[in-house]
Amino acid sequence: MATKSTESTKAPKATRQQPDATATATPAPRERRQRVQSAQTGMAVLKGLARLGGRASLSGLAACVGESPAKVHRYLVSLIEEGLVAQDTATQQYLLGAEAMMIGVAAMRQADPVRIAEPALVRLREALEVTSFVAVMGNKGPTIIRFEEPGLPVTVNVRVGSVMSLLWSSTGRVFLGLLDDTRVLAQAEEELVHADASLRAQLNGHDPIGALRRDVQAAHCASVRDTNLKGISAVSAPLFDHTGKLCAAITALGATGGFDAAPDGPIGRAVRREAEASSALLGYVARRD
């Protein structure tokens, strides 16, 4: 009888414990959602600080991310604890911390202009049915690194490894206009000396190289018609890295008869748009004058 009494008192206890286990498991999805939302808000605060130049007041940062100063402050405290944000005790402004800088440096080390520009070349080829390529400045001049052709390619004698003229190609003119490098200028001067009179006649008679540079700087791109290759027109735009230095150029080219090389034409706008997007992926932030 004593044993039966003990068993009968134990059974109800086991029954009562089951609802407690169920109640404990129920809030888990909600807790996960809250953690994800919290992480998203924290990242929004961090990205907002980056968009503001890496330094901002609490009120300015709150306005940028669209949250209350009190809420932003709570997240800043956590970010400071993780080393992603720091606070200037003199001005009370918040700035990117050492850990954030290390993340940025690691990302910049992986930023390859050719790899980043490859999808842009494919989009230009498919959307506009033009030949497109990306070039970088090599020892001998602007050198094609990646080349894309449409289904019906235009016959041109340039391929990966080809070195483009600084004066007579749109690619070269981008580097000539936007690189402040004495070696580039010296190469351009040498090209000019050995150029045919018909080619030299296309340039400004008083200041041929200086005029080309100013035109590129004003338009932020370059275009040519039947200069480097007869029957071929091209338009090029610059890629800048996170320091603001020119690191590559994207070019689209086609047969002159059906190719609009005007900087403000549909091809010119598309090339500039793709170059700007690729520059942004390289960490470049355009200056707003």
C-alpha positions as CSV (number, residue, x, y, z in Angstrom):
1,M,0.0,0.0,0.0
2,A,2.8,2.4,0.8
3,T,4.4,1.8,-2.6
4,K,1.2,2.4,-4.5
5,S,0.7,5.6,-2.6
6,T,4.2,6.8,-3.5
7,E,3.6,6.1,-7.2
8,S,0.3,7.9,-7.2
9,T,1.8,11.0,-5.8
10,K,4.7,11.0,-8.4
11,A,2.5,10.7,-11.5
12,P,0.8,14.0,-11.2
13,K,4.1,15.8,-10.8
14,A,5.4,14.5,-14.1
15,T,2.2,15.6,-15.8
16,R,2.5,19.1,-14.4
17,Q,6.1,19.5,-15.6
18,Q,5.2,19.0,-19.3
19,P,3.5,22.3,-19.9
20,D,6.5,24.1,-18.4
21,A,8.8,22.7,-21.0
22,T,6.4,23.7,-23.8
23,A,6.2,27.2,-22.5
24,T,9.9,27.5,-22.4
25,A,10.3,26.5,-26.1
26,T,7.5,28.7,-27.5
27,P,9.3,32.2,-27.3
28,A,12.4,31.0,-29.2
29,P,11.3,32.2,-32.7
30,R,10.3,35.5,-31.3
31,E,13.7,35.9,-29.5
32,R,15.5,35.0,-32.7
33,R,13.5,37.7,-34.6
34,Q,14.3,40.2,-32.0
35,R,18.0,39.4,-32.1
36,V,18.0,39.7,-35.9
37,Q,16.2,43.0,-35.7
38,S,18.7,44.2,-33.1
39,A,21.6,43.3,-35.3
40,Q,20.0,45.0,-38.3
41,T,19.6,48.2,-36.3
42,G,23.2,48.0,-35.0
43,M,24.5,47.6,-38.6
44,A,22.3,50.5,-39.8
45,V,23.8,52.7,-37.1
46,L,27.3,51.6,-38.1
47,K,26.6,52.2,-41.9
48,G,25.0,55.5,-41.1
49,L,28.2,56.6,-39.4
50,A,30.2,55.5,-42.4
51,R,28.0,57.4,-44.8
52,L,28.5,60.5,-42.7
53,G,32.2,60.3,-43.2
54,G,33.1,58.2,-40.2
55,R,32.3,60.9,-37.6
56,A,29.0,62.4,-36.5
57,S,27.1,63.8,-33.5
58,L,24.4,61.7,-31.9
59,S,21.7,63.9,-33.3
60,G,23.2,63.9,-36.7
61,L,23.5,60.1,-36.7
62,A,20.0,59.6,-35.4
63,A,18.6,61.8,-38.2
64,C,20.6,59.8,-40.8
65,V,19.3,56.4,-39.7
66,G,15.8,57.6,-38.9
67,E,15.8,56.6,-35.2
68,S,15.5,58.4,-31.9
69,P,18.7,59.7,-30.3
70,A,18.0,57.6,-27.2
71,K,17.7,54.4,-29.3
72,V,20.8,55.1,-31.3
73,H,22.7,55.9,-28.2
74,R,21.9,52.4,-26.8
75,Y,23.4,50.8,-29.9
76,L,26.4,53.1,-29.9
77,V,27.2,51.9,-26.4
78,S,27.3,48.3,-27.6
79,L,29.3,49.2,-30.7
80,I,31.8,51.0,-28.5
81,E,32.2,47.9,-26.3
82,E,33.0,45.9,-29.4
83,G,35.6,48.4,-30.7
84,L,33.5,49.2,-33.8
85,V,32.8,52.8,-32.7
86,A,34.7,55.3,-30.5
87,Q,33.8,58.6,-29.0
88,D,35.8,61.8,-29.1
89,T,35.8,63.0,-25.5
90,A,36.6,66.6,-26.6
91,T,33.7,67.0,-29.1
92,Q,31.4,64.1,-27.9
93,Q,31.2,63.0,-31.5
94,Y,31.2,59.4,-32.5
95,L,33.6,57.9,-35.0
96,L,34.5,54.6,-36.5
97,G,36.6,52.5,-34.1
98,A,39.8,50.4,-34.6
99,E,37.8,47.2,-35.3
100,A,35.8,48.9,-38.0
101,M,39.0,50.2,-39.6
102,M,40.5,46.8,-39.6
103,I,37.4,45.4,-41.4
104,G,37.6,48.2,-43.9
105,V,41.3,47.6,-44.6
106,A,40.7,43.9,-45.1
107,A,37.9,44.6,-47.5
108,M,40.1,47.1,-49.5
109,R,42.8,44.5,-49.8
110,Q,40.3,42.2,-51.6
111,A,39.1,45.0,-53.9
112,D,40.3,44.0,-57.4
113,P,39.1,46.5,-60.1
114,V,39.2,43.9,-62.9
115,R,37.1,41.4,-61.0
116,I,34.6,44.0,-59.9
117,A,34.3,45.4,-63.4
118,E,33.6,42.0,-65.0
119,P,29.9,42.0,-64.4
120,A,29.7,45.6,-65.8
121,L,31.3,44.4,-69.0
122,V,28.8,41.6,-69.4
123,R,25.9,44.0,-68.8
124,L,27.2,46.4,-71.4
125,R,27.6,43.6,-73.9
126,E,24.2,42.2,-73.3
127,A,22.2,45.4,-73.0
128,L,23.9,47.4,-75.8
129,E,25.4,44.6,-77.9
130,V,28.8,46.4,-77.9
131,T,32.3,45.2,-77.4
132,S,33.5,46.2,-73.9
133,F,36.7,45.8,-72.0
134,V,38.5,47.0,-68.8
135,A,42.1,48.3,-68.9
136,V,44.7,49.2,-66.3
137,M,47.8,51.3,-66.6
138,G,50.9,49.1,-67.3
139,N,54.5,49.9,-67.9
140,K,54.0,50.4,-71.6
141,G,50.6,52.2,-71.3
142,P,46.9,51.4,-70.8
143,T,46.6,47.6,-71.1
144,I,43.4,45.6,-71.7
145,I,42.9,43.0,-69.0
146,R,39.4,41.7,-69.6
147,F,37.5,41.7,-72.9
148,E,33.8,40.9,-73.8
149,E,32.3,40.6,-77.3
150,P,28.6,40.5,-78.4
151,G,27.2,37.7,-80.5
152,L,28.1,39.6,-83.7
153,P,31.5,41.1,-82.8
154,V,33.1,44.1,-84.5
155,T,36.4,43.2,-86.1
156,V,39.1,45.0,-84.2
157,N,42.8,44.2,-83.7
158,V,42.7,44.6,-79.9
159,R,42.6,41.8,-77.4
160,V,43.6,41.0,-73.8
161,G,47.1,42.3,-73.5
162,S,46.8,45.0,-76.1
163,V,48.3,48.4,-75.2
164,M,46.2,51.4,-76.1
165,S,47.4,54.7,-77.3
166,L,47.3,57.5,-74.7
167,L,46.4,60.2,-77.4
168,W,44.2,58.4,-79.9
169,S,42.1,55.9,-77.9
170,S,39.4,56.8,-75.5
171,T,40.9,54.4,-72.9
172,G,44.2,56.2,-73.1
173,R,42.7,59.6,-72.9
174,V,41.0,58.7,-69.6
175,F,44.4,57.8,-68.1
176,L,46.0,60.8,-69.6
177,G,43.4,63.2,-68.3
178,L,43.0,61.8,-64.8
179,L,46.4,60.5,-63.8
180,D,48.9,63.0,-62.6
181,D,51.9,61.0,-63.4
182,T,55.0,62.4,-65.1
183,R,55.7,59.0,-66.8
184,V,52.2,59.1,-68.4
185,L,52.8,62.6,-69.7
186,A,56.2,61.6,-71.1
187,Q,54.7,58.7,-73.0
188,A,52.1,61.0,-74.4
189,E,54.7,63.5,-75.5
190,E,56.6,60.7,-77.2
191,E,53.4,59.5,-79.0
192,L,52.8,63.0,-80.2
193,V,56.3,63.4,-81.6
194,H,56.0,60.2,-83.7
195,A,52.4,60.7,-84.8
196,D,51.4,61.3,-88.4
197,A,50.5,64.9,-89.3
198,S,46.9,63.9,-90.0
199,L,46.5,62.7,-86.4
200,R,48.3,65.7,-84.9
201,A,45.9,67.9,-86.9
202,Q,43.0,66.5,-84.9
203,L,44.4,68.0,-81.7
204,N,44.6,71.5,-80.3
205,G,47.5,73.2,-82.2
206,H,48.7,75.3,-79.2
207,D,48.4,72.8,-76.3
208,P,47.4,69.4,-77.7
209,I,48.0,67.3,-74.5
210,G,46.8,70.0,-72.1
211,A,43.6,70.4,-74.1
212,L,42.9,66.7,-74.1
213,R,43.4,66.5,-70.3
214,R,41.1,69.4,-69.7
215,D,38.3,67.9,-71.9
216,V,38.5,64.6,-70.1
217,Q,38.5,66.3,-66.7
218,A,35.4,68.3,-67.6
219,A,33.4,65.4,-69.1
220,H,34.7,62.8,-66.7
221,C,35.0,60.4,-69.6
222,A,36.5,60.3,-73.1
223,S,35.3,59.4,-76.6
224,V,36.8,59.0,-80.0
225,R,35.6,58.5,-83.6
226,D,37.9,56.9,-86.2
227,T,41.1,58.0,-84.5
228,N,42.8,54.9,-83.0
229,L,41.0,52.5,-85.4
230,K,39.4,53.6,-88.7
231,G,35.7,52.8,-88.7
232,I,35.6,52.3,-84.9
233,S,34.3,54.6,-82.2
234,A,34.6,54.2,-78.5
235,V,33.7,55.8,-75.2
236,S,35.5,55.2,-71.8
237,A,34.9,56.1,-68.2
238,P,37.2,55.9,-65.1
239,L,37.2,53.6,-62.1
240,F,38.5,55.0,-58.9
241,D,39.7,53.2,-55.8
242,H,38.9,54.0,-52.2
243,T,41.7,56.6,-52.1
244,G,40.2,58.4,-55.1
245,K,43.0,57.4,-57.4
246,L,42.2,56.2,-61.0
247,C,42.8,52.5,-61.1
248,A,41.2,51.3,-64.3
249,A,38.9,52.3,-67.2
250,I,35.9,50.7,-68.7
251,T,35.5,51.1,-72.5
252,A,32.7,50.3,-75.0
253,L,33.4,50.3,-78.7
254,G,31.6,49.6,-82.0
255,A,31.4,50.3,-85.7
256,T,31.2,54.1,-86.2
257,G,28.1,54.0,-88.3
258,G,25.9,52.5,-85.6
259,F,27.7,53.6,-82.5
260,D,26.9,56.8,-80.6
261,A,30.1,57.8,-78.8
262,A,28.7,61.0,-77.4
263,P,29.4,61.2,-73.7
264,D,25.7,62.1,-73.1
265,G,24.4,59.5,-75.5
266,P,22.8,56.2,-74.3
267,I,26.1,54.3,-74.6
268,G,28.1,57.0,-72.9
269,R,25.6,57.2,-70.0
270,A,25.6,53.4,-69.6
271,V,29.4,53.3,-69.5
272,R,29.7,56.1,-67.0
273,R,26.9,54.5,-64.8
274,E,28.7,51.1,-64.8
275,A,32.1,52.8,-64.0
276,E,30.5,54.8,-61.1
277,A,28.9,51.6,-59.7
278,S,32.2,49.7,-59.9
279,S,34.0,52.6,-58.3
280,A,31.5,52.5,-55.4
281,L,32.2,48.8,-54.9
282,L,35.9,49.6,-54.7
283,G,35.1,52.0,-51.8
284,Y,35.2,55.3,-53.7
285,V,33.0,58.0,-52.4
286,A,32.4,60.8,-54.9
287,R,33.0,64.3,-53.6
288,R,30.0,66.6,-53.5
289,D,31.0,70.1,-54.4
